[in-house]
Amino acid sequence: MSALSGTRVLELAEDVGGEYCGKLLADFGAEVVKLEKPGTGSPTRQRAPFAPNGGPGENSGLFAYLNTNKRSCALDLALPAAQAALFQLVEHVDVVIEDHPSGWLAGIGLDPRSFQTRWPHLVLCSITAFGQSPPDDRRHAEDLNVFHASGWGYHTPSQADERRPPLKGPGRFLPSYEAALDAALCVVAALYERDVTGHGRFIDVSKQQVLASRIDYVLGQMVSGDMDVSPQRSAFDLFGPASIFPCRDGYCYIWMSAPAHWDALGKLLGHPQWMRAFPERWLERECTPERVAQVRHHIGDWLRTQDKHEAAQRAQELGLTLVAVNNARDLEASPQYRHRGFFVPLTHPAQGPGRYPTVPYKLSVTPAALHTPAPRLGEPVSGLSGAQGLGS
């Protein structure tokens, strides 16, 4: 039995956040039915990367990843007659997930303020950029806007160059993925709560608040008054030699903050003469910009002569936090990922066979599993009361 066997989910999402939340639940055994617009389907079907096979609407690698283990049926919620069909579906599910701008739910008859009058047991989860009551100019924000509004643009990298624009962060959809993870955890917690109280609830997930909560101890120190709050990008600089350096075959990232790291670096580099001029415990007590620049210069000179994975392995064996910056090929070849079975084979009906990522954690008795690929648009749906006939 899977962890969420018997849980029925109706997914109204049309973006990465809601679809990834639904995927997390589906991969742990929930029965997820996705509503899509007839003819065109979810907008994520039109987003790259695209597989060479499948054709328009069926060749999106992003959609294929986000919608494993789900079923799909076509229903245009913009049509007045669709509300009766939607309500019939809602009667037979435990959870509804959506990720449209605030106000959209009320427009289809699922007002967060009143839905429990008709469906007291329902768990309704909404993932938006800035919550249910955003300023008008933030109602339709994209992930790039949310990323920078959370402070992460100042935090990435830690030694910001004031002459260059802030970075966008890893990938295109970091706010959506992080918010979806929190949303899935909240949905499961709400289902456990319902088992005790008999009542569902509304879950309001703000991508901006989720990302702001991830800004480690720097934000915490600002809130507590231990660090000055400043609009300058340098306010998030962690100081110290941490940085990304080029290697012979890519890049490495190094983090140093303690005497043990300094000692390990000395062993790694063969105790060079330049390190002897640094005072003891300088990383904690006398971490000046001049010393940081000197360390980065010498580390950079050494790493340019090294292969990233070999340098990372040697450094970690000595206790130095130095890691390779992986590309997609590195991840697939990773010995750790292969040992954990992180990528699994799955055959999509249009795209053909491929290797799909799973999850970075395991439940020993009820692990996540990929059983079926993403659904094709317009496939008939059976087995869920209220869904019959909607897929045609």
C-alpha positions in Angstrom: 0.0 0.0 0.0 1.2 3.5 -0.8 1.3 6.3 1.8 -1.7 8.1 0.4 -3.7 5.2 -0.9 -7.4 6.0 -0.8 -6.9 9.8 -1.0 -8.8 11.4 -3.9 -7.5 14.7 -5.3 -9.0 17.0 -7.9 -6.3 19.2 -9.5 -7.4 22.5 -11.1 -3.8 23.7 -11.4 -2.4 25.1 -14.7 1.2 26.0 -13.6 4.2 24.4 -12.1 3.4 25.0 -8.4 0.0 23.3 -8.4 1.0 20.5 -10.8 4.1 19.6 -8.7 2.0 19.6 -5.5 -0.4 17.2 -7.2 2.6 15.1 -8.5 4.0 14.7 -5.0 0.7 13.4 -3.7 0.1 11.2 -6.7 3.6 9.6 -6.5 2.8 8.7 -2.9 -0.4 6.9 -4.0 -3.1 9.5 -4.1 -5.7 9.3 -6.9 -5.2 12.6 -8.7 -7.6 13.7 -11.5 -6.5 16.8 -13.4 -9.0 19.1 -15.2 -7.7 20.6 -18.4 -9.1 22.9 -21.1 -10.6 21.0 -24.0 -8.3 21.1 -27.1 -5.3 22.9 -25.5 -4.9 21.4 -22.1 -2.7 22.8 -19.4 -0.4 25.6 -20.4 2.6 23.6 -19.2 2.0 21.3 -22.2 3.4 24.1 -24.3 6.6 24.7 -22.2 10.1 23.5 -23.0 12.1 21.3 -22.9 10.5 19.4 -25.7 11.0 15.8 -26.6 11.7 14.9 -30.3 8.6 12.7 -30.3 5.0 13.3 -29.3 3.9 16.4 -31.3 2.4 19.6 -30.0 0.7 19.2 -26.6 2.3 15.9 -26.0 6.0 16.6 -26.3 6.7 18.8 -23.2 9.2 17.3 -20.9 8.1 19.6 -18.2 4.5 18.5 -18.4 5.6 14.8 -18.5 7.6 15.3 -15.3 5.0 17.2 -13.4 2.1 14.9 -14.1 3.2 11.3 -13.5 0.6 9.0 -12.0 -2.3 11.4 -12.7 -5.4 11.1 -14.9 -6.8 13.9 -16.9 -10.2 15.0 -18.1 -11.3 17.9 -20.2 -13.6 20.5 -18.7 -13.7 24.2 -19.6 -14.4 25.9 -16.2 -15.0 29.2 -18.0 -18.3 27.9 -19.3 -21.4 28.5 -17.1 -22.5 24.9 -17.5 -19.2 23.6 -16.2 -20.0 24.5 -12.6 -22.4 21.7 -12.1 -19.9 19.2 -13.4 -17.2 20.7 -11.2 -19.4 20.5 -8.1 -20.2 16.9 -8.8 -16.5 16.1 -8.9 -15.8 18.0 -5.7 -18.5 16.0 -3.9 -16.3 12.9 -4.4 -12.8 14.1 -3.5 -10.8 14.8 -0.4 -8.6 17.6 -1.7 -8.7 20.3 -4.4 -5.5 21.9 -5.5 -5.2 25.1 -7.6 -2.6 27.8 -8.5 -4.4 30.6 -10.2 -4.3 34.3 -9.1 -6.3 35.2 -6.0 -10.0 35.6 -6.7 -10.2 32.9 -9.3 -11.6 30.3 -6.8 -14.5 32.5 -5.9 -15.2 32.9 -9.6 -15.8 29.2 -10.1 -17.9 28.7 -6.9 -15.2 27.6 -4.5 -14.8 30.8 -2.5 -12.2 30.1 0.3 -14.4 32.0 2.8 -17.5 29.9 2.3 -16.8 26.6 0.6 -17.0 24.7 3.9 -20.7 25.5 4.1 -21.3 23.0 1.3 -18.2 20.8 1.7 -17.2 20.8 5.3 -14.8 17.8 4.9 -12.9 19.3 1.9 -9.2 20.3 2.0 -8.8 23.2 -0.4 -5.2 24.3 -1.2 -4.3 27.4 -3.2 -0.8 28.3 -4.3 -0.3 31.9 -5.4 2.5 34.3 -5.8 1.7 36.6 -2.8 -1.3 35.0 -1.1 -5.0 35.7 -1.3 -4.8 39.5 -0.7 -1.9 40.8 -2.8 -1.5 44.4 -4.1 -3.0 44.7 -7.6 0.5 45.0 -9.2 1.5 41.6 -7.7 -1.6 39.6 -8.5 -0.2 38.1 -11.7 3.5 37.9 -10.7 5.7 35.3 -12.3 8.3 33.2 -10.5 11.1 35.6 -11.4 9.3 38.4 -9.6 8.6 36.2 -6.6 12.2 35.1 -6.4 13.5 38.7 -6.2 10.7 39.8 -3.9 11.8 37.2 -1.4 15.3 38.5 -1.1 17.0 35.5 -2.8 18.3 37.7 -5.6 20.4 39.5 -3.1 21.5 36.2 -1.5 22.7 34.5 -4.7 25.6 34.5 -4.8 26.8 35.4 -1.4 29.4 37.9 -2.6 27.2 40.1 -4.8 28.8 42.2 -7.5 27.0 45.6 -7.3 27.9 46.3 -10.9 25.9 43.3 -12.2 22.2 42.5 -12.0 21.0 40.0 -9.4 20.9 36.4 -10.5 17.6 34.6 -11.1 18.5 31.6 -9.0 18.6 27.9 -9.9 16.2 26.9 -12.7 13.1 28.6 -13.9 10.6 27.7 -11.2 12.3 27.5 -7.9 9.5 29.5 -6.1 6.9 27.1 -7.5 8.7 23.9 -6.6 9.4 25.1 -3.0 5.8 26.3 -2.5 4.5 23.0 -3.9 6.5 21.1 -1.4 5.2 23.1 1.5 1.7 22.8 0.0 1.9 19.0 -0.2 3.0 18.8 3.4 0.2 21.1 4.5 -2.3 19.0 2.6 -1.2 15.8 4.3 -1.2 17.5 7.7 -4.8 18.8 7.0 -5.9 15.3 6.1 -4.5 13.9 9.4 -6.3 16.8 11.2 -9.6 15.9 9.4 -9.3 12.3 10.7 -9.5 13.7 14.2 -11.9 16.7 13.8 -14.0 15.7 10.8 -13.4 19.1 9.2 -11.3 20.2 6.2 -9.7 23.5 5.8 -8.4 26.1 3.4 -4.6 26.2 2.8 -3.2 29.5 1.5 0.4 29.1 0.3 2.3 32.2 -0.8 5.3 31.5 -2.9 7.0 34.7 -1.7 6.6 33.8 2.0 7.8 30.2 1.4 11.0 31.5 -0.3 11.6 34.2 2.4 11.4 31.4 5.0 14.3 29.7 3.2 16.8 32.5 3.6 18.7 30.7 6.3 20.3 32.5 9.3 21.0 35.8 7.5 17.3 36.8 7.5 16.9 35.4 11.1 19.8 37.6 12.3 18.2 40.7 10.6 14.8 40.0 12.2 16.5 39.5 15.7 18.5 42.7 15.3 21.9 41.0 15.1 22.5 42.3 11.6 21.7 45.6 10.1 18.7 45.6 7.7 19.7 47.3 4.5 18.5 47.5 0.9 22.0 47.0 -0.3 22.8 43.6 -1.9 25.9 43.4 0.2 23.6 43.0 3.3 23.3 39.3 2.5 27.0 38.8 1.9 28.2 35.9 4.2 31.7 37.2 3.9 34.5 34.6 4.0 36.0 32.9 0.9 32.8 31.1 -0.2 32.5 31.2 -3.9 32.2 29.3 -7.2 35.4 28.7 -9.0 36.2 27.4 -12.5 37.9 24.0 -12.9 39.3 22.2 -15.9 36.0 20.5 -16.6 33.4 22.8 -15.0 33.0 24.5 -11.7 33.3 23.9 -7.9 31.8 25.6 -5.0 33.7 26.0 -1.7 32.5 27.0 1.8 34.9 27.9 4.6 33.8 29.3 8.0 35.8 27.4 10.7 39.4 26.6 11.7 38.9 23.0 10.6 38.1 24.1 7.1 41.3 26.2 7.0 43.4 23.2 8.3 41.8 21.0 5.6 42.6 23.5 2.9 46.2 23.5 4.0 46.4 19.8 3.7 44.7 19.8 0.3 47.1 22.4 -1.1 50.2 21.0 0.5 50.6 23.7 3.2 51.8 26.5 0.9 53.9 29.4 2.2 51.2 32.0 1.7 48.9 30.4 4.2 51.4 30.8 7.0 50.9 34.6 7.0 47.3 34.3 8.2 46.6 34.6 11.9 45.0 31.7 13.9 41.2 31.5 13.7 41.1 34.4 11.2 38.0 33.1 9.6 36.0 33.7 12.8 37.8 36.8 14.2 39.8 38.6 11.5 38.0 37.9 8.2 39.0 41.0 6.2 38.1 41.6 2.6 41.9 41.6 1.7 42.4 38.2 3.2 39.3 36.8 1.6 40.5 38.1 -1.8 43.9 36.5 -1.3 42.4 33.1 -0.4 40.1 33.2 -3.4 43.0 34.1 -5.7 45.0 31.1 -4.6 42.1 28.7 -4.5 41.1 29.8 -8.0 44.7 29.2 -9.3 44.7 25.7 -7.9 41.2 24.7 -9.0 41.8 25.7 -12.6 44.3 22.8 -12.7 41.9 20.3 -11.3 38.9 18.1 -12.4 35.9 19.1 -10.3 34.8 15.7 -9.1 38.3 14.6 -8.1 38.9 17.9 -6.3 35.6 17.6 -4.5 36.3 14.0 -3.3 39.8 14.8 -2.1 38.6 17.9 -0.2 35.7 16.2 1.4 37.9 13.4 2.6 39.9 16.0 4.5 36.8 17.7 5.9 36.6 20.7 3.5 33.2 21.7 2.1 34.0 21.7 -1.6 31.5 20.3 -4.0 31.3 20.0 -7.8 28.7 22.1 -9.6 26.8 19.4 -11.4 25.1 19.5 -14.8 22.4 17.2 -16.0 24.9 14.6 -17.2 26.7 14.6 -13.8 23.4 14.0 -12.0 22.5 11.0 -14.1 26.0 9.6 -13.6 26.1 10.3 -9.8 27.1 7.2 -7.8 24.8 8.3 -5.0 21.8 8.9 -7.2 22.3 5.5 -8.8 22.7 3.8 -5.5 19.4 5.4 -4.3 17.6 4.6 -7.5 16.7 8.3 -7.9 16.1 8.0 -11.7 13.7 5.4 -12.8 12.6 4.3 -16.3 9.1 5.2 -17.5 7.6 5.1 -21.0 5.4 7.9 -22.1 2.8 7.0 -24.7 3.8 9.8 -27.1 7.4 10.6 -26.1 8.6 7.1 -25.6 11.0 5.7 -22.9 12.9 8.0 -20.6 14.4 8.3 -17.1 12.4 10.3 -14.6 13.6 11.8 -11.3 11.8 10.6 -8.2 12.1 12.2 -4.7 15.2 12.9 -2.5 13.8 11.0 0.4 12.3 7.6 1.1 9.6 6.2 3.2 10.7 2.7 4.1 7.3 1.0 4.0 5.4 3.2 1.6 8.0 4.8 -0.8 7.1 7.1 -3.7 6.8 5.2 -7.0 6.2 6.1 -10.6 3.6 3.7 -12.1 2.1 5.6 -15.0 3.3 8.5 -17.3 1.6 11.8 -17.7 -1.8 11.5 -19.3 -2.5 12.3 -22.9 -5.0 15.1 -23.5 -8.6 13.9 -23.8 -8.1 10.4 -22.4 -11.3 9.0 -20.9 -11.4 8.9 -17.1 -13.2 6.2 -15.2 -13.3 5.1 -11.6 -14.0 8.5 -10.0 -17.7 9.4 -9.5 -18.6 12.5 -11.4 -15.7 12.2 -13.9 -17.4 9.8 -16.4 -17.7 11.3 -19.8 -15.7 14.4 -19.1 -12.6 13.2 -20.9 -14.3 12.9 -24.3 
